[in-house]
Amino acid sequence: MLPTLRIEKIDQGEYHGRILDGRELLGEVWQPTIADVIGEAARHYQPAPKAFNVYYGPVSVGTTLREAMLYDAETLAQRLVRLEVNLAS
C-alpha cells in the first residue's frame, strides 16, 4: 500500500502534513507552504516509497511519484490549490 500525504492549512504560512498508511499515522510535517510540505515528506519519510497519494483538503493530485514531489513540488502545490478553489466555487 502506498502512503498518503494529507495536507491542511492551519493558518497563513502554516501547513500541516500527515503521512498515513490507511488510518495509521506514520509521520507529520509542518512547513510554511504546501510545496514545502510536499518536498519535506518526500525527502525525509523512510523507508522512501516510490510514490504517495497526495491530498490538500478534499482534493487530490492522485498517486504522485516521489521524484515529482522532490523536483516539482511547487507545480503540484499549485495544482492542488487550483483544484481546491474550483471545487469551492
C-alpha positions as CSV (number, residue, x, y, z in Angstrom):
1,M,0.0,0.0,0.0
2,L,1.3,3.5,-0.8
3,P,1.4,6.1,1.9
4,T,-1.0,9.0,1.8
5,L,0.1,12.6,2.4
6,R,-2.8,14.7,3.7
7,I,-2.1,18.4,3.8
8,E,-4.2,21.0,5.7
9,K,-3.8,24.7,6.1
10,I,-3.6,25.7,9.7
11,D,-3.1,29.4,9.3
12,Q,-1.5,31.8,6.8
13,G,2.1,30.4,6.3
14,E,1.4,27.3,8.3
15,Y,0.6,23.9,6.7
16,H,0.5,20.5,8.4
17,G,1.1,17.3,6.5
18,R,0.2,13.9,7.9
19,I,1.7,10.8,6.3
20,L,-0.7,7.9,6.7
21,D,-0.9,4.2,5.9
22,G,-4.7,3.7,5.9
23,R,-5.6,5.2,9.3
24,E,-2.2,4.7,10.9
25,L,-0.2,7.9,11.3
26,L,3.4,7.3,10.1
27,G,4.7,10.8,10.3
28,E,4.0,14.6,10.4
29,V,5.4,17.6,8.6
30,W,5.0,21.3,9.5
31,Q,6.1,23.8,6.9
32,P,5.2,27.4,5.7
33,T,4.0,26.3,2.2
34,I,2.2,23.4,0.6
35,A,5.2,22.9,-1.7
36,D,7.5,22.7,1.4
37,V,5.3,20.1,3.0
38,I,5.3,18.0,-0.2
39,G,9.1,18.3,-0.6
40,E,9.8,17.6,3.1
41,A,7.6,14.5,3.1
42,A,9.3,13.1,0.0
43,R,12.8,13.9,1.4
44,H,12.5,12.6,4.9
45,Y,9.9,9.9,5.1
46,Q,11.7,6.5,5.5
47,P,11.6,3.9,4.1
48,A,11.3,6.1,0.9
49,P,8.3,4.8,-1.1
50,K,8.2,5.2,-4.9
51,A,5.0,7.3,-4.7
52,F,2.5,8.9,-2.4
53,N,-1.2,9.6,-2.7
54,V,-1.2,13.4,-2.2
55,Y,-4.3,15.4,-0.9
56,Y,-4.9,19.0,0.1
57,G,-8.1,19.2,2.0
58,P,-10.8,17.4,-0.1
59,V,-8.8,17.3,-3.4
60,S,-6.0,15.1,-4.7
61,V,-3.4,15.1,-7.5
62,G,-3.6,11.3,-7.2
63,T,-0.7,8.9,-7.0
64,T,2.4,11.0,-7.3
65,L,6.0,9.7,-7.8
66,R,8.4,10.6,-5.1
67,E,10.8,12.2,-7.7
68,A,8.0,14.6,-8.8
69,M,7.5,15.5,-5.2
70,L,11.2,16.2,-4.8
71,Y,11.7,18.2,-8.0
72,D,8.3,19.6,-8.9
73,A,6.7,20.3,-5.5
74,E,5.7,23.9,-6.5
75,T,3.7,22.7,-9.6
76,L,2.0,20.0,-7.5
77,A,1.1,22.6,-4.9
78,Q,-0.3,25.0,-7.5
79,R,-2.4,22.2,-9.0
80,L,-3.8,21.3,-5.5
81,V,-4.7,24.9,-4.8
82,R,-6.4,25.3,-8.2
83,L,-8.4,22.2,-7.7
84,E,-9.5,23.2,-4.2
85,V,-10.5,26.7,-5.4
86,N,-12.5,25.3,-8.3
87,L,-14.2,22.7,-6.0
88,A,-15.2,25.5,-3.6
89,S,-16.8,27.7,-6.3
